[in-house]
Amino acid sequence: MKENNKQLISIFGKWWEPIRKWFYPTWLLYELSVRFYDYAVDVHNYFIEKQGYFVSYIGEIGTQTLAVFCSIATFVICTAFLTVSACFILYKFFKIKNLTDVKFEEKIKKYF
């Protein structure tokens, strides 16, 4: 029974095993950062396009300041709460041999 309870070799070869614990979190960090940057730009563009609605309340400078603040806040909040935590979990998933003690984890790690 113990012979069957060992980590399977990756389909990419043995050279991939030490690299994957850094590659996947780094790739996820890049992809999510680009996506959240796009969200921040869209938030900024929304406030600038709807500037007529806000100018009467907070003025033109206030609207531009609000647009910049909200876009930066969108990027920071999404990065802090989603990207960093997801990358940490993904790193731990590949660093620890059998993190969840589930056979499915062993099977899926073989393909990554």
Summary of the structure (lengths in Angstrom):
residues: 112
radius of gyration: 21.8
end to end distance: 24.4
largest distance: 74.0
contacts: 277
relative contact order: 0.16
helix: 79%
strand: 0%
